[in-house]
Amino acid sequence: MGQRRPVLYLADRGSRSYIKFQGQRISATHKLDDAGHEWDFGGNAVTLSADLVASYYQGSGRDSPQGVFKCKPVN
């Protein structure tokens, strides 16, 4: 929070879903459920809530995010 520049992109492309973080594109598995969207990659995850806040988690722990991002849809 606090920075106003694009640093995180989340792409729901079925089997070709990915995230792009600080310019690096990373293949990810995307799933959608009642809690919202989630992208899993290399043991890490990004969740996207209904109010367009993305939380980045490292490893298997989902207790506290390593980063939080305010998002907006892009076409």
TORPA-4810 file (N, C-alpha, C, O; in nm, 3 decimals):
<nodes>
NODE_1_0.084_-0.119_0.000_0.000_0.000_0.000_0.088_0.125_0.000_0.201_0.121_0.049_M
NODE_2_0.038_0.230_-0.053_0.111_0.356_-0.052_0.172_0.391_-0.186_0.184_0.510_-0.218_G
NODE_3_0.210_0.292_-0.266_0.268_0.319_-0.396_0.159_0.315_-0.501_0.071_0.229_-0.497_Q
NODE_4_0.166_0.405_-0.594_0.066_0.410_-0.700_0.132_0.385_-0.834_0.145_0.475_-0.917_R
NODE_5_0.173_0.261_-0.853_0.230_0.220_-0.980_0.200_0.073_-1.000_0.187_-0.001_-0.903_R
NODE_6_0.189_0.030_-1.124_0.159_-0.112_-1.147_0.278_-0.200_-1.111_0.384_-0.190_-1.172_P
NODE_7_0.259_-0.287_-1.012_0.365_-0.380_-0.973_0.316_-0.524_-0.978_0.398_-0.616_-0.976_V
NODE_8_0.184_-0.545_-0.985_0.129_-0.679_-0.981_0.016_-0.691_-1.082_-0.076_-0.609_-1.083_L
NODE_9_0.023_-0.793_-1.167_-0.083_-0.823_-1.262_-0.130_-0.965_-1.233_-0.048_-1.054_-1.210_Y
NODE_10_-0.262_-0.987_-1.234_-0.320_-1.118_-1.212_-0.402_-1.154_-1.335_-0.496_-1.082_-1.370_L
NODE_11_-0.368_-1.264_-1.401_-0.436_-1.303_-1.524_-0.505_-1.437_-1.507_-0.442_-1.538_-1.477_A
NODE_12_-0.636_-1.437_-1.526_-0.715_-1.559_-1.524_-0.731_-1.604_-1.668_-0.817_-1.554_-1.741_D
NODE_13_-0.648_-1.699_-1.710_-0.647_-1.748_-1.848_-0.662_-1.900_-1.853_-0.605_-1.965_-1.940_R
NODE_14_-0.740_-1.956_-1.760_-0.758_-2.101_-1.756_-0.626_-2.170_-1.727_-0.559_-2.137_-1.630_G
NODE_15_-0.589_-2.266_-1.811_-0.465_-2.340_-1.790_-0.341_-2.255_-1.815_-0.229_-2.296_-1.783_S
NODE_16_-0.359_-2.136_-1.873_-0.246_-2.046_-1.898_-0.246_-1.925_-1.803_-0.189_-1.821_-1.836_R
NODE_17_-0.308_-1.939_-1.687_-0.312_-1.829_-1.589_-0.171_-1.796_-1.540_-0.083_-1.881_-1.540_S
NODE_18_-0.153_-1.672_-1.500_-0.022_-1.628_-1.451_-0.036_-1.505_-1.364_-0.141_-1.441_-1.361_Y
NODE_19_0.071_-1.474_-1.294_0.084_-1.345_-1.228_0.207_-1.279_-1.288_0.298_-1.347_-1.336_I
NODE_20_0.209_-1.150_-1.285_0.328_-1.075_-1.327_0.361_-0.982_-1.212_0.285_-0.892_-1.177_K
NODE_21_0.477_-1.005_-1.152_0.518_-0.932_-1.033_0.653_-0.868_-1.057_0.751_-0.937_-1.086_F
NODE_22_0.659_-0.737_-1.046_0.781_-0.660_-1.069_0.847_-0.697_-1.202_0.968_-0.712_-1.210_Q
NODE_23_0.763_-0.712_-1.306_0.813_-0.739_-1.439_0.838_-0.885_-1.471_0.868_-0.918_-1.586_G
NODE_24_0.828_-0.974_-1.374_0.853_-1.116_-1.396_0.720_-1.190_-1.411_0.636_-1.185_-1.321_Q
NODE_25_0.702_-1.259_-1.523_0.580_-1.337_-1.546_0.600_-1.478_-1.490_0.699_-1.544_-1.521_R
NODE_26_0.503_-1.523_-1.408_0.512_-1.651_-1.339_0.385_-1.730_-1.365_0.275_-1.683_-1.335_I
NODE_27_0.398_-1.851_-1.420_0.282_-1.938_-1.441_0.219_-1.971_-1.306_0.289_-1.990_-1.207_S
NODE_28_0.086_-1.976_-1.305_0.014_-2.000_-1.180_-0.111_-2.083_-1.206_-0.164_-2.086_-1.318_A
NODE_29_-0.157_-2.149_-1.103_-0.284_-2.219_-1.108_-0.389_-2.127_-1.046_-0.374_-2.082_-0.933_T
NODE_30_-0.495_-2.101_-1.121_-0.600_-2.010_-1.074_-0.721_-2.091_-1.029_-0.759_-2.189_-1.093_H
NODE_31_-0.782_-2.048_-0.919_-0.909_-2.106_-0.878_-1.000_-1.996_-0.825_-0.954_-1.896_-0.772_K
NODE_32_-1.128_-2.018_-0.842_-1.231_-1.924_-0.797_-1.328_-2.000_-0.708_-1.379_-2.106_-0.747_L
NODE_33_-1.353_-1.946_-0.590_-1.451_-2.006_-0.499_-1.524_-1.895_-0.426_-1.511_-1.778_-0.463_D
NODE_34_-1.599_-1.929_-0.323_-1.678_-1.829_-0.249_-1.592_-1.721_-0.185_-1.638_-1.608_-0.167_D
NODE_35_-1.469_-1.755_-0.150_-1.379_-1.659_-0.086_-1.319_-1.560_-0.185_-1.273_-1.453_-0.145_A
NODE_36_-1.320_-1.593_-0.313_-1.263_-1.506_-0.416_-1.167_-1.582_-0.506_-1.174_-1.704_-0.516_G
NODE_37_-1.080_-1.509_-0.569_-0.982_-1.567_-0.661_-0.853_-1.601_-0.586_-0.817_-1.536_-0.489_H
NODE_38_-0.785_-1.704_-0.634_-0.654_-1.738_-0.579_-0.564_-1.790_-0.690_-0.605_-1.873_-0.772_E
NODE_39_-0.442_-1.739_-0.693_-0.339_-1.785_-0.785_-0.229_-1.851_-0.702_-0.173_-1.788_-0.613_W
NODE_40_-0.199_-1.978_-0.730_-0.094_-2.052_-0.661_0.024_-2.070_-0.755_0.007_-2.102_-0.873_D
NODE_41_0.144_-2.050_-0.702_0.265_-2.064_-0.784_0.384_-2.094_-0.694_0.411_-2.018_-0.601_F
NODE_42_0.453_-2.201_-0.719_0.575_-2.234_-0.647_0.563_-2.235_-0.496_0.657_-2.194_-0.428_G
NODE_43_0.452_-2.280_-0.442_0.432_-2.281_-0.298_0.386_-2.148_-0.241_0.360_-2.139_-0.121_G
NODE_44_0.374_-2.046_-0.323_0.326_-1.914_-0.281_0.187_-1.891_-0.338_0.140_-1.970_-0.421_N
NODE_45_0.120_-1.786_-0.295_-0.015_-1.760_-0.344_-0.047_-1.611_-0.338_0.008_-1.536_-0.257_A
NODE_46_-0.137_-1.570_-0.427_-0.197_-1.438_-0.424_-0.348_-1.458_-0.422_-0.402_-1.531_-0.506_V
NODE_47_-0.415_-1.395_-0.327_-0.561_-1.400_-0.323_-0.615_-1.262_-0.360_-0.553_-1.160_-0.330_T
NODE_48_-0.731_-1.261_-0.425_-0.796_-1.137_-0.464_-0.936_-1.138_-0.408_-1.017_-1.223_-0.444_L
NODE_49_-0.966_-1.043_-0.320_-1.098_-1.036_-0.256_-1.196_-0.962_-0.347_-1.158_-0.902_-0.447_S
NODE_50_-1.322_-0.967_-0.309_-1.428_-0.901_-0.386_-1.409_-0.750_-0.392_-1.455_-0.686_-0.486_A
NODE_51_-1.343_-0.691_-0.292_-1.319_-0.547_-0.292_-1.188_-0.510_-0.361_-1.136_-0.400_-0.342_D
NODE_52_-1.134_-0.603_-0.443_-1.016_-0.583_-0.527_-0.889_-0.554_-0.449_-0.806_-0.472_-0.490_L
NODE_53_-0.873_-0.621_-0.336_-0.749_-0.614_-0.260_-0.678_-0.749_-0.275_-0.735_-0.853_-0.242_V
NODE_54_-0.555_-0.746_-0.325_-0.476_-0.867_-0.344_-0.379_-0.882_-0.227_-0.316_-0.785_-0.184_A
NODE_55_-0.369_-1.003_-0.176_-0.276_-1.034_-0.067_-0.178_-1.139_-0.115_-0.217_-1.241_-0.173_S
NODE_56_-0.049_-1.115_-0.092_0.058_-1.205_-0.134_0.109_-1.283_-0.014_0.147_-1.225_0.087_Y
NODE_57_0.110_-1.416_-0.026_0.154_-1.504_0.082_0.272_-1.589_0.034_0.268_-1.645_-0.075_Y
NODE_58_0.375_-1.597_0.116_0.489_-1.683_0.086_0.476_-1.812_0.165_0.440_-1.811_0.283_Q
NODE_59_0.505_-1.925_0.098_0.497_-2.054_0.165_0.354_-2.094_0.193_0.260_-2.038_0.137_G
NODE_60_0.339_-2.192_0.281_0.206_-2.247_0.307_0.125_-2.166_0.408_0.005_-2.188_0.420_S
NODE_61_0.188_-2.075_0.481_0.117_-1.997_0.582_0.028_-1.890_0.522_0.071_-1.815_0.434_G
NODE_62_-0.094_-1.883_0.570_-0.188_-1.780_0.523_-0.230_-1.690_0.639_-0.338_-1.631_0.637_R
NODE_63_-0.143_-1.681_0.741_-0.177_-1.602_0.859_-0.165_-1.453_0.833_-0.257_-1.377_0.862_D
NODE_64_-0.052_-1.410_0.780_-0.035_-1.268_0.752_0.034_-1.253_0.616_0.135_-1.318_0.591_S
NODE_65_-0.020_-1.167_0.530_0.037_-1.150_0.397_0.173_-1.079_0.401_0.199_-0.996_0.488_P
NODE_66_0.257_-1.114_0.304_0.387_-1.047_0.287_0.371_-0.915_0.213_0.457_-0.828_0.221_Q
NODE_67_0.261_-0.901_0.140_0.233_-0.778_0.067_0.084_-0.765_0.042_0.014_-0.865_0.028_G
NODE_68_0.036_-0.642_0.037_-0.105_-0.614_0.010_-0.110_-0.508_-0.100_-0.038_-0.409_-0.095_V
NODE_69_-0.196_-0.531_-0.199_-0.205_-0.444_-0.317_-0.350_-0.408_-0.344_-0.437_-0.494_-0.340_F
NODE_70_-0.376_-0.283_-0.373_-0.508_-0.239_-0.418_-0.508_-0.255_-0.570_-0.419_-0.204_-0.638_K
NODE_71_-0.609_-0.324_-0.622_-0.610_-0.357_-0.764_-0.725_-0.288_-0.837_-0.820_-0.239_-0.776_C
NODE_72_-0.712_-0.287_-0.968_-0.821_-0.242_-1.053_-0.822_-0.327_-1.178_-0.716_-0.371_-1.224_K
NODE_73_-0.940_-0.352_-1.235_-0.948_-0.433_-1.356_-0.886_-0.361_-1.475_-0.896_-0.239_-1.488_P
NODE_74_-0.822_-0.439_-1.562_-0.762_-0.384_-1.684_-0.810_-0.469_-1.801_-0.818_-0.592_-1.789_V
NODE_75_-0.840_-0.406_-1.910_-0.882_-0.481_-2.031_-0.771_-0.491_-2.129_-0.788_-0.550_-2.236_N
</nodes>
